[in-house]
Every structure is written in C-alpha cells, then in structure tokens.
Amino acid sequence: LHHVFPTSVDYKVRALQALRASAARLPVRVVGDVAWTVVRLDPTHVRVTVIDPGYISPADREAKIVLQHLQGTGCRDVLSGELLPLVQNSTVLTVPAGILRIVDITHE
C-alpha cells in the first residue's frame, strides 16, 4: 500500500484556520504591521503595548486596537497622557518609527 503523508502545505491551511478561530476568542486584538502584547492590570483595565517591529527598516506603523470581548469606556496613551477615542470599541493610532506606544484601556 502506498501511504500519502500530509505535507506542510496541507498543515498550513489547518494552522491558519486554527489561528483565526483562536484570535476570535481573544479579548483584545491589534491589527496592523506591528508587534503587540496585552496585560491585565486589574479587573477593569488592560495595558496594550504596540511596537514598531522594523529593526532593520523602521517606519511609522498604523495600528488598530480592537476590543472583541470587552466593553471599553476609556483609552489613554501612558507615555504622552493623550486620551484616545474609542469608536465602535476600537482605536486607531500611529506607532512612530523605532518606538512603541503603551495604551491603558478601561472597560466594564
């Protein structure tokens, strides 16, 4: 009998489907060509750190922070103190070339 073993191409489709399904369950997502992380500060606050990943080719990066399973009530850039608008439970910001933004989000 000839056995056909799955290839990496076969697994790529499954892996991408699993990643999309998992991403939909996250409380917060960041969309854009950036690196990011989210940390819970307390029961009503999360901190989102968004970083320009361009070590070799730094550039201003647009990012959209999307609250998927949280109802946001406020959003503030920790470093500048700037209040960021939450529109339809998301905010859009620019991460300057070679830098990061730290955003605290208050939610219900």
All heavy atoms as an XYZ file, in Angstrom:
831
protein
N       0.824     -1.190      0.000
C       0.000      0.000      0.000
C       0.864      1.248      0.000
O       1.865      1.314      0.691
C      -0.889      0.025      1.252
C      -2.016     -0.995      1.302
C      -2.706     -0.918      2.645
C      -3.009     -0.764      0.191
N       0.404      2.207     -0.733
C       1.124      3.471     -0.812
C       0.446      4.465      0.122
O      -0.738      4.746     -0.014
C       1.106      3.967     -2.254
C       1.722      5.320     -2.438
N       2.820      5.743     -1.758
C       1.376      6.349     -3.259
C       3.127      6.970     -2.130
N       2.256      7.358     -3.035
N       1.183      4.969      1.080
C       0.638      5.951      2.027
C       1.024      7.351      1.582
O       2.178      7.595      1.231
C       1.193      5.714      3.443
C       0.696      4.446      4.031
N      -0.551      4.330      4.557
C       1.289      3.231      4.158
C      -0.719      3.100      5.007
N       0.386      2.403      4.767
N       0.062      8.239      1.609
C       0.335      9.636      1.277
C       0.398     10.403      2.600
O      -0.566     10.415      3.372
C      -0.775     10.218      0.372
C      -0.522     11.687      0.108
C      -0.854      9.425     -0.915
N       1.533     10.987      2.848
C       1.714     11.743      4.080
C       1.375     13.204      3.834
O       1.717     13.759      2.787
C       3.159     11.614      4.580
C       3.493     10.222      5.009
C       4.228      9.383      4.188
C       3.059      9.753      6.242
C       4.527      8.097      4.575
C       3.354      8.465      6.645
C       4.088      7.628      5.816
N       0.700     13.820      4.797
C       0.392     15.256      4.645
C       1.678     16.067      4.532
O       2.690     15.760      5.161
C      -0.355     15.600      5.930
C      -0.767     14.294      6.519
C       0.218     13.277      6.040
N       1.606     17.092      3.725
C       2.760     17.974      3.550
C       2.562     19.235      4.389
O       1.491     19.472      4.948
C       2.908     18.385      2.073
O       1.778     19.201      1.724
C       2.988     17.180      1.162
N       3.590     20.058      4.434
C       3.482     21.329      5.156
C       2.413     22.216      4.545
O       1.769     22.995      5.243
C       4.832     22.047      5.178
O       5.265     22.320      3.873
N       2.177     22.092      3.257
C       1.127     22.868      2.600
C      -0.238     22.465      3.157
O      -1.096     23.309      3.413
C       1.172     22.677      1.061
C      -0.012     23.335      0.382
C       2.477     23.209      0.509
N      -0.433     21.165      3.378
C      -1.691     20.690      3.958
C      -1.889     21.242      5.362
O      -2.991     21.647      5.735
C      -1.717     19.156      4.020
C      -1.601     18.501      2.645
O      -2.164     19.059      1.685
O      -0.950     17.446      2.552
N      -0.834     21.242      6.136
C      -0.930     21.718      7.511
C      -1.070     23.234      7.588
O      -1.657     23.752      8.525
C       0.275     21.258      8.336
C       0.178     19.806      8.720
C       1.071     18.883      8.219
C      -0.817     19.362      9.577
C       0.981     17.543      8.563
C      -0.918     18.032      9.920
C      -0.019     17.121      9.420
O      -0.115     15.809      9.759
N      -0.559     23.945      6.604
C      -0.656     25.404      6.611
C      -2.113     25.840      6.654
O      -2.482     26.731      7.421
C       0.052     26.002      5.401
C      -0.054     27.511      5.330
C       0.630     28.072      4.103
C       0.470     29.572      4.051
N       1.081     30.147      2.869
N      -2.946     25.226      5.843
C      -4.367     25.573      5.809
C      -4.992     25.335      7.178
O      -5.705     26.182      7.711
C      -5.097     24.766      4.715
C      -6.606     24.982      4.789
C      -4.576     25.154      3.346
N      -4.724     24.181      7.769
C      -5.269     23.864      9.104
C      -4.741     24.825     10.165
O      -5.485     25.263     11.032
C      -4.904     22.440      9.498
C      -5.696     21.406      8.785
C      -5.435     20.068      9.430
N      -5.356     19.071      8.389
C      -4.929     17.850      8.583
N      -4.515     17.465      9.775
N      -4.902     16.988      7.589
N      -3.462     25.122     10.103
C      -2.862     26.020     11.090
C      -3.470     27.420     10.997
O      -3.791     28.034     12.019
C      -1.348     26.080     10.910
N      -3.640     27.928      9.786
C      -4.241     29.255      9.613
C      -5.680     29.272     10.104
O      -6.116     30.244     10.735
C      -4.156     29.697      8.155
C      -2.757     30.062      7.673
C      -2.756     30.324      6.163
C      -2.220     31.262      8.426
N      -6.444     28.230      9.851
C      -7.822     28.153     10.346
C      -7.841     28.152     11.872
O      -8.666     28.831     12.493
C      -8.520     26.903      9.808
C      -8.831     26.962      8.334
C      -9.338     25.632      7.789
O      -9.154     24.576      8.394
N      -9.965     25.686      6.618
N      -6.945     27.398     12.486
C      -6.891     27.333     13.946
C      -6.490     28.683     14.541
O      -7.043     29.104     15.569
C      -5.904     26.243     14.387
N      -5.551     29.363     13.900
C      -5.138     30.678     14.385
C      -6.273     31.696     14.285
O      -6.499     32.477     15.209
C      -3.923     31.180     13.605
C      -2.603     30.514     13.951
C      -1.521     30.925     12.954
C      -2.185     30.859     15.366
N      -6.999     31.686     13.184
C      -8.130     32.614     13.025
C      -9.209     32.342     14.076
O      -9.767     33.266     14.660
C      -8.707     32.511     11.623
C      -7.851     33.167     10.584
C      -8.517     33.182      9.204
N      -7.544     33.536      8.197
C      -6.988     32.681      7.340
N      -7.341     31.417      7.334
N      -6.093     33.093      6.469
N      -9.504     31.090     14.320
C     -10.518     30.736     15.325
C     -10.067     31.153     16.719
O     -10.857     31.687     17.500
C     -10.798     29.233     15.277
N      -8.797     30.948     17.026
C      -8.267     31.343     18.339
C      -8.256     32.858     18.495
O      -8.590     33.378     19.560
C      -6.848     30.800     18.524
O      -6.873     29.397     18.560
N      -7.888     33.581     17.453
C      -7.841     35.040     17.518
C      -9.214     35.624     17.796
O      -9.345     36.640     18.484
C      -7.270     35.607     16.213
N     -10.250     34.984     17.307
C     -11.615     35.478     17.529
C     -12.014     35.379     18.994
O     -12.919     36.085     19.438
C     -12.591     34.701     16.655
N     -11.343     34.530     19.766
C     -11.666     34.370     21.193
C     -10.877     35.301     22.104
O     -11.165     35.402     23.294
C     -11.439     32.922     21.608
C     -12.408     31.958     20.950
C     -12.347     30.574     21.554
N     -11.033     29.962     21.514
C     -10.607     29.143     20.564
N     -11.390     28.849     19.549
N      -9.409     28.606     20.611
N      -9.875     35.996     21.568
C      -9.089     36.915     22.388
C      -9.934     38.109     22.823
O     -10.759     38.590     22.052
C      -7.886     37.432     21.596
C      -6.797     36.432     21.236
C      -5.797     37.079     20.285
C      -6.113     35.931     22.485
N      -9.712     38.628     24.027
C     -10.467     39.822     24.448
C     -10.038     41.074     23.682
O     -10.838     41.963     23.453
C     -10.162     39.954     25.937
C      -8.936     39.138     26.163
C      -8.880     38.097     25.089
N      -8.768     41.128     23.279
C      -8.222     42.283     22.559
C      -7.381     41.765     21.401
O      -6.647     40.786     21.553
C      -7.340     43.157     23.483
C      -6.734     44.320     22.719
C      -8.113     43.648     24.692
N      -7.486     42.452     20.253
C      -6.614     42.166     19.113
C      -6.051     43.473     18.602
O      -6.668     44.522     18.737
C      -7.388     41.510     17.971
C      -7.712     40.071     18.227
C      -8.415     39.436     17.063
N      -7.567     39.438     15.870
C      -8.041     39.294     14.645
N      -9.317     39.163     14.422
N      -7.219     39.300     13.608
N      -4.889     43.389     17.996
C      -4.304     44.558     17.348
C      -4.089     44.188     15.885
O      -3.512     43.153     15.578
C      -2.979     44.986     18.020
C      -2.379     46.170     17.282
C      -3.216     45.317     19.490
N      -4.576     45.060     15.015
C      -4.479     44.838     13.574
C      -3.468     45.835     13.020
O      -3.520     47.019     13.341
C      -5.859     45.041     12.908
C      -5.760     44.825     11.412
C      -6.898     44.119     13.538
N      -2.554     45.352     12.207
C      -1.551     46.212     11.601
C      -0.195     45.532     11.605
O      -0.006     44.487     12.238
N       0.752     46.142     10.927
C       2.104     45.588     10.821
C       2.919     46.012     12.042
O       3.862     46.805     11.936
C       2.752     46.068      9.519
C       4.092     45.400      9.265
O       4.354     44.333      9.868
O       4.877     45.946      8.475
N       2.511     45.504     13.222
C       3.143     45.853     14.484
C       3.272     44.602     15.346
O       2.582     43.616     15.126
C       2.319     46.916     15.265
C       2.292     48.241     14.518
C       0.912     46.423     15.545
N       4.144     44.674     16.333
C       4.213     43.657     17.370
C       3.402     44.184     18.551
O       3.364     45.397     18.784
C       5.666     43.415     17.784
N       2.740     43.298     19.289
C       1.902     43.783     20.380
C       1.729     42.725     21.463
O       1.914     41.540     21.235
C       0.534     44.228     19.863
C      -0.250     43.176     19.135
C      -0.098     42.807     17.825
C      -1.294     42.356     19.656
N      -0.995     41.822     17.505
C      -1.753     41.524     18.599
C      -1.902     42.247     20.904
C      -2.771     40.595     18.773
C      -2.923     41.323     21.071
C      -3.347     40.518     20.012
N       1.360     43.224     22.634
C       1.040     42.357     23.759
C      -0.012     43.051     24.619
O      -0.106     44.276     24.622
C       2.298     42.027     24.587
O       1.957     41.094     25.617
C       2.897     43.254     25.210
N      -0.795     42.270     25.320
C      -1.823     42.790     26.211
C      -1.622     42.168     27.585
O      -1.412     40.962     27.699
C      -3.244     42.455     25.707
C      -4.303     42.984     26.664
C      -3.463     43.007     24.314
N      -1.695     43.010     28.629
C      -1.541     42.550     30.003
C      -2.719     43.078     30.817
O      -3.073     44.254     30.702
C      -0.214     43.074     30.614
C      -0.089     42.675     32.064
C       0.974     42.582     29.810
N      -3.315     42.230     31.634
C      -4.383     42.667     32.521
C      -3.756     43.347     33.728
O      -2.897     42.783     34.385
C      -5.233     41.488     32.980
C      -6.232     41.904     34.042
C      -7.486     41.092     34.089
N      -8.253     40.991     32.886
C      -9.029     41.955     32.383
N      -9.087     43.133     32.968
N      -9.728     41.748     31.295
N      -4.176     44.587     34.012
C      -3.674     45.334     35.166
C      -4.522     45.084     36.405
O      -3.995     44.982     37.514
C      -3.638     46.833     34.857
C      -2.730     47.256     33.704
C      -2.867     48.752     33.451
C      -1.284     46.874     33.981
N      -5.829     45.042     36.227
C      -6.781     44.767     37.303
C      -8.095     44.382     36.636
O      -8.156     44.301     35.411
C      -6.906     45.970     38.259
C      -7.405     47.242     37.612
O      -8.312     47.165     36.752
O      -6.899     48.322     37.946
N      -9.169     44.147     37.398
C     -10.409     43.660     36.776
C     -11.029     44.580     35.719
O     -11.815     44.117     34.893
C     -11.363     43.494     37.969
C     -10.463     43.229     39.125
C      -9.247     44.078     38.865
N     -10.676     45.871     35.699
C     -11.291     46.774     34.720
C     -10.280     47.504     33.839
O     -10.649     48.466     33.163
C     -12.183     47.820     35.432
O     -11.378     48.565     36.345
C     -13.344     47.163     36.151
N      -9.026     47.048     33.821
C      -8.006     47.711     32.998
C      -7.094     46.690     32.318
O      -6.664     45.718     32.944
C      -7.118     48.634     33.849
C      -7.844     49.804     34.412
N      -8.489     49.754     35.613
C      -8.031     51.047     33.920
C      -9.048     50.931     35.857
N      -8.794     51.726     34.839
N      -6.803     46.961     31.041
C      -5.774     46.202     30.324
C      -4.773     47.196     29.755
O      -5.102     48.350     29.486
C      -6.355     45.322     29.189
C      -7.198     44.202     29.741
C      -7.120     46.138     28.169
N      -3.549     46.753     29.605
C      -2.485     47.574     29.015
C      -2.042     46.916     27.722
O      -1.670     45.740     27.700
C      -1.309     47.703     29.967
C      -0.137     48.465     29.356
C       0.866     48.879     30.400
N       0.274     49.972     31.166
C       0.792     50.428     32.309
N       1.897     49.903     32.794
N       0.199     51.426     32.952
N      -2.070     47.691     26.645
C      -1.671     47.206     25.333
C      -0.367     47.903     24.953
O      -0.297     49.134     24.939
C      -2.754     47.507     24.269
C      -2.344     46.940     22.921
C      -4.110     46.962     24.701
N       0.660     47.126     24.670
C       1.937     47.672     24.200
C       2.049     47.339     22.720
O       1.920     46.182     22.326
C       3.114     47.059     24.983
O       2.921     47.304     26.379
C       4.433     47.660     24.545
N       2.255     48.372     21.911
C       2.326     48.224     20.457
C       3.703     48.719     20.021
O       4.105     49.828     20.368
C       1.212     49.036     19.767
C       1.191     48.739     18.282
C      -0.150     48.750     20.388
N       4.431     47.911     19.254
C       5.826     48.187     18.928
C       6.049     48.166     17.418
O       5.541     47.282     16.720
C       6.742     47.129     19.579
C       6.505     47.069     21.096
C       8.209     47.388     19.270
C       7.106     45.854     21.763
N       6.841     49.115     16.921
C       7.296     49.069     15.529
C       8.300     47.925     15.419
O       9.356     47.967     16.044
C       7.966     50.395     15.136
C       8.710     50.307     13.814
O       8.388     49.430     12.984
O       9.628     51.121     13.597
N       7.997     46.895     14.628
C       8.899     45.748     14.540
C      10.034     45.928     13.534
O      10.819     45.017     13.329
C       7.967     44.619     14.081
C       6.995     45.323     13.206
C       6.784     46.684     13.852
N      10.144     47.104     12.931
C      11.117     47.302     11.868
C      12.509     47.603     12.383
O      12.980     48.731     12.273
N      13.192     46.601     12.915
C      14.554     46.789     13.432
C      15.488     47.249     12.318
O      16.265     48.176     12.485
C      15.048     45.484     14.058
C      16.471     45.546     14.539
C      16.787     46.209     15.716
C      17.495     44.963     13.807
C      18.105     46.286     16.169
C      18.810     45.031     14.247
C      19.101     45.689     15.423
O      20.390     45.758     15.859
N      15.375     46.618     11.169
C      16.249     46.967     10.053
C      15.662     48.109      9.235
O      16.397     48.946      8.723
C      16.494     45.723      9.174
C      17.223     44.705     10.027
C      17.231     46.078      7.898
C      17.782     43.526      9.336
N      14.354     48.156      9.139
C      13.706     49.205      8.344
C      12.590     49.865      9.161
O      11.415     49.645      8.897
C      13.147     48.621      7.051
O      12.208     47.607      7.358
N      12.958     50.658     10.164
C      11.929     51.296     10.985
C      11.055     52.226     10.155
O      11.521     52.840      9.194
C      12.722     52.071     12.037
C      14.115     52.134     11.537
C      14.305     51.032     10.545
N       9.790     52.277     10.524
C       8.841     53.145      9.822
C       7.657     53.412     10.748
O       7.390     52.638     11.666
C       8.351     52.480      8.543
N       6.962     54.523     10.517
C       5.719     54.758     11.238
C       4.752     53.640     10.864
O       4.639     53.277      9.696
C       5.113     56.106     10.844
C       5.931     57.292     11.364
O       6.892     57.078     12.137
O       5.604     58.428     11.003
N       4.077     53.095     11.864
C       3.156     51.973     11.623
C       1.771     52.337     12.147
O       1.640     52.828     13.265
C       3.608     50.709     12.353
C       5.052     50.333     12.182
C       5.352     49.736     10.840
N       6.792     49.456     10.785
C       7.370     48.772      9.861
N       6.669     48.286      8.868
N       8.653     48.575      9.881
N       0.766     52.080     11.337
C      -0.614     52.272     11.761
C      -1.078     50.994     12.458
O      -0.775     49.897     11.991
C      -1.521     52.563     10.564
C      -1.205     53.871      9.878
C      -1.383     55.082     10.775
O      -2.429     55.166     11.451
O      -0.479     55.933     10.817
N      -1.813     51.160     13.546
C      -2.336     50.019     14.274
C      -3.748     50.329     14.740
O      -4.073     51.475     15.054
C      -1.444     49.696     15.474
N      -4.556     49.305     14.781
C      -5.917     49.436     15.289
C      -6.078     48.453     16.432
O      -5.902     47.245     16.250
C      -6.937     49.138     14.186
C      -8.369     49.274     14.635
C      -9.315     49.050     13.454
C     -10.749     49.323     13.844
N     -11.656     49.127     12.694
N      -6.386     48.974     17.624
C      -6.655     48.144     18.788
C      -8.156     47.874     18.809
O      -8.961     48.811     18.804
C      -6.220     48.838     20.088
C      -4.710     49.121     20.059
C      -6.592     47.988     21.299
C      -4.224     49.988     21.209
N      -8.516     46.600     18.805
C      -9.916     46.207     18.753
C     -10.269     45.433     20.020
O      -9.630     44.422     20.327
C     -10.201     45.323     17.517
C     -11.662     44.914     17.471
C      -9.779     46.027     16.240
N     -11.267     45.926     20.744
C     -11.777     45.214     21.914
C     -12.849     44.254     21.426
O     -13.896     44.677     20.940
C     -12.344     46.189     22.936
C     -11.388     47.295     23.392
C     -12.068     48.209     24.392
C     -10.121     46.720     23.972
N     -12.590     42.967     21.512
C     -13.514     41.974     20.962
C     -14.532     41.492     21.984
O     -15.687     41.258     21.637
C     -12.751     40.771     20.410
C     -11.824     41.130     19.295
C     -11.234     39.913     18.632
O     -11.280     39.826     17.430
N     -10.686     38.978     19.376
N     -14.093     41.305     23.210
C     -14.978     40.751     24.238
C     -14.948     41.605     25.497
O     -15.206     41.106     26.596
C     -14.597     39.302     24.541
C     -14.658     38.432     23.337
N     -15.844     38.029     22.764
C     -13.685     37.915     22.547
C     -15.607     37.298     21.698
N     -14.297     37.206     21.543
N     -14.608     42.863     25.343
C     -14.607     43.837     26.433
C     -15.383     45.058     25.956
O     -15.306     45.411     24.780
C     -13.179     44.265     26.788
C     -12.185     43.204     27.241
C     -10.808     43.816     27.403
C     -12.649     42.564     28.531
N     -16.082     45.710     26.863
C     -16.767     46.951     26.525
C     -15.931     48.102     27.057
O     -15.905     48.351     28.259
C     -18.182     46.973     27.132
C     -18.978     48.192     26.737
C     -19.142     48.343     25.229
O     -19.450     47.399     24.513
N     -18.897     49.535     24.731
N     -15.204     48.774     26.179
C     -14.299     49.845     26.580
C     -15.036     51.102     27.005
O     -16.062     51.467     26.432
N     -14.479     51.773     28.033
C     -15.051     53.040     28.499
C     -14.037     54.175     28.438
O     -14.409     55.336     28.566
C     -15.592     52.912     29.943
O     -14.523     52.521     30.813
C     -16.720     51.891     30.013
N     -12.757     53.864     28.251
C     -11.734     54.896     28.162
C     -10.435     54.322     27.647
O     -10.164     53.131     27.777
N      -9.615     55.210     27.056
C      -8.370     54.769     26.436
C      -7.360     55.909     26.542
O      -7.653     57.040     26.162
C      -8.658     54.409     24.985
S      -7.283     53.684     24.104
N      -6.155     55.612     27.076
C      -5.154     56.657     27.292
C      -3.769     56.139     26.957
O      -3.380     55.041     27.343
C      -5.196     57.102     28.751
C      -4.220     58.213     29.103
C      -4.351     58.628     30.567
N      -4.019     57.544     31.471
C      -2.782     57.280     31.905
N      -1.772     57.999     31.519
N      -2.566     56.281     32.731
N      -2.997     56.966     26.237
C      -1.590     56.678     25.961
C      -0.817     56.969     27.242
O      -0.822     58.094     27.737
C      -1.089     57.550     24.809
C       0.344     57.223     24.432
O       1.231     57.325     25.302
O       0.580     56.897     23.264
N      -0.172     55.965     27.801
C       0.506     56.098     29.084
C       1.671     57.085     29.011
O       1.881     57.882     29.926
C       1.012     54.725     29.579
C       1.869     54.858     30.821
C      -0.163     53.792     29.843
N       2.440     57.062     27.925
C       3.642     57.890     27.836
C       3.331     59.359     27.576
O       3.954     60.238     28.156
C       4.577     57.337     26.765
C       5.060     55.901     27.009
C       5.890     55.414     25.831
C       5.830     55.798     28.310
N       2.353     59.636     26.712
C       2.040     61.030     26.379
C       0.899     61.598     27.212
O       0.727     62.812     27.279
C       1.670     61.143     24.890
O       0.402     60.548     24.650
N       0.095     60.723     27.806
C      -1.083     61.168     28.538
C      -2.272     61.458     27.635
O      -3.352     61.803     28.107
N      -2.093     61.322     26.323
C      -3.149     61.612     25.353
C      -4.324     60.651     25.527
O      -4.149     59.441     25.647
C      -2.571     61.469     23.943
C      -3.579     61.574     22.837
C      -2.983     61.243     21.461
O      -1.819     60.791     21.374
O      -3.714     61.433     20.480
N      -5.534     61.218     25.545
C      -6.740     60.403     25.539
C      -7.032     60.006     24.105
O      -7.054     60.846     23.206
C      -7.915     61.171     26.133
C      -7.795     61.521     27.616
C      -8.986     62.350     28.061
C      -7.673     60.273     28.462
N      -7.242     58.717     23.879
C      -7.518     58.200     22.547
C      -8.998     57.847     22.454
O      -9.542     57.230     23.372
C      -6.662     56.963     22.263
C      -5.155     57.161     22.374
C      -4.431     55.827     22.304
C      -4.663     58.090     21.288
N      -9.647     58.233     21.370
C     -11.077     57.936     21.249
C     -11.327     56.450     21.011
O     -10.593     55.800     20.274
C     -11.503     58.760     20.038
C     -10.258     58.894     19.215
C      -9.124     58.942     20.206
N     -12.352     55.935     21.659
C     -12.822     54.587     21.390
C     -14.072     54.719     20.528
O     -15.091     55.235     20.977
C     -13.161     53.856     22.691
C     -12.003     53.252     23.455
C     -12.475     52.709     24.800
C     -11.322     52.152     22.663
N     -13.975     54.294     19.294
C     -15.101     54.347     18.361
C     -15.430     52.912     17.964
O     -14.557     52.200     17.458
C     -14.746     55.196     17.114
C     -15.898     55.199     16.128
C     -14.351     56.608     17.522
N     -16.665     52.508     18.201
C     -17.085     51.131     17.946
C     -16.123     50.140     18.596
O     -15.699     49.163     17.987
C     -17.244     50.879     16.450
C     -18.345     51.712     15.828
C     -18.524     51.437     14.353
O     -17.627     50.940     13.675
N     -19.703     51.759     13.846
N     -15.766     50.440     19.837
C     -14.930     49.567     20.662
C     -13.532     49.342     20.084
O     -12.929     48.286     20.261
C     -15.627     48.241     20.920
C     -15.684     47.915     22.392
O     -15.514     48.774     23.251
N     -15.919     46.663     22.703
N     -13.004     50.358     19.386
C     -11.637     50.268     18.870
C     -11.028     51.660     18.800
O     -11.726     52.667     18.869
C     -11.624     49.615     17.481
O     -12.281     50.419     16.542
N      -9.706     51.699     18.680
C      -8.998     52.957     18.499
C      -7.872     52.736     17.497
O      -7.303     51.641     17.415
C      -8.459     53.519     19.833
O      -7.989     54.856     19.631
C      -7.336     52.682     20.405
N      -7.568     53.766     16.739
C      -6.506     53.706     15.733
C      -5.392     54.644     16.174
O      -5.649     55.752     16.657
C      -7.049     54.126     14.344
C      -5.929     54.156     13.314
C      -8.161     53.188     13.906
N      -4.145     54.197     16.024
C      -3.010     55.025     16.415
C      -1.831     54.766     15.504
O      -1.800     53.789     14.768
C      -2.635     54.768     17.878
C      -2.387     53.324     18.308
C      -0.938     52.949     18.136
C      -2.805     53.156     19.743
N      -0.865     55.675     15.563
C       0.379     55.528     14.813
C       1.492     55.231     15.799
O       1.645     55.928     16.805
C       0.709     56.819     14.032
O      -0.353     57.074     13.114
C       2.015     56.680     13.275
N       2.266     54.209     15.502
C       3.456     53.893     16.286
C       4.627     54.501     15.523
O       4.917     54.102     14.405
C       3.648     52.371     16.436
C       4.892     52.068     17.262
C       2.412     51.728     17.035
N       5.313     55.496     16.125
C       6.434     56.131     15.423
C       7.562     55.144     15.124
O       7.756     54.167     15.852
C       6.902     57.213     16.400
C       5.735     57.451     17.309
C       5.042     56.117     17.418
N       8.299     55.411     14.067
C       9.400     54.554     13.641
C      10.356     54.271     14.788
O      10.837     55.192     15.441
C      10.149     55.207     12.486
N      10.604     52.997     15.025
C      11.573     52.580     16.034
C      11.113     52.743     17.470
O      11.908     52.590     18.386
N       9.862     53.033     17.678
C       9.367     53.346     19.023
C       8.213     52.414     19.369
O       7.827     51.567     18.597
C       8.896     54.822     19.082
C       9.963     55.721     18.514
C       8.445     55.203     20.455
C      10.513     56.772     19.379
N       7.642     52.623     20.536
C       6.480     51.871     20.974
C       5.442     52.818     21.541
O       5.745     53.966     21.858
C       6.862     50.814     22.008
C       7.543     51.285     23.303
C       6.528     51.695     24.350
C       8.404     50.166     23.846
N       4.217     52.328     21.666
C       3.130     53.041     22.333
C       2.590     52.110     23.402
O       2.478     50.899     23.184
C       1.992     53.385     21.365
C       2.348     54.234     20.176
C       2.311     55.728     20.383
N       1.089     56.322     20.855
C       0.176     56.930     20.113
N       0.326     56.986     18.783
N      -0.881     57.482     20.658
N       2.280     52.670     24.560
C       1.677     51.913     25.647
C       0.324     52.543     25.923
O       0.248     53.746     26.213
C       2.567     51.939     26.915
C       3.942     51.355     26.593
C       1.889     51.172     28.053
C       4.956     51.530     27.703
N      -0.728     51.756     25.815
C      -2.091     52.258     25.929
C      -2.815     51.505     27.041
O      -2.843     50.266     27.034
C      -2.832     52.070     24.585
C      -4.268     52.516     24.693
C      -2.102     52.808     23.464
N      -3.379     52.259     27.976
C      -4.227     51.662     29.012
C      -5.674     51.829     28.606
O      -6.102     52.923     28.229
C      -3.989     52.331     30.363
C      -2.727     51.845     31.056
O      -2.085     50.924     30.536
O      -2.380     52.400     32.120
N      -6.420     50.738     28.701
C      -7.828     50.753     28.342
C      -8.644     50.373     29.566
O      -8.382     49.357     30.216
C      -8.117     49.794     27.182
C      -7.319     50.233     25.941
C      -9.614     49.717     26.894
C      -7.401     49.274     24.784
N      -9.635     51.220     29.871
C     -10.581     50.939     30.938
C     -11.814     50.291     30.309
O     -12.250     50.706     29.234
C     -11.015     52.251     31.645
O      -9.836     52.925     32.080
C     -11.911     51.983     32.822
N     -12.334     49.268     30.966
C     -13.510     48.588     30.435
C     -14.440     48.205     31.579
O     -14.072     48.259     32.742
C     -13.098     47.349     29.621
C     -12.381     46.318     30.413
N     -13.028     45.342     31.133
C     -11.050     46.111     30.614
C     -12.136     44.572     31.730
N     -10.928     45.034     31.441
N     -15.682     47.879     31.179
C     -16.689     47.483     32.180
C     -16.360     46.129     32.752
O     -15.710     45.325     32.150
C     -18.079     47.470     31.550
C     -18.500     48.827     31.081
C     -19.839     48.809     30.359
O     -20.369     47.729     30.018
O     -20.349     49.907     30.110
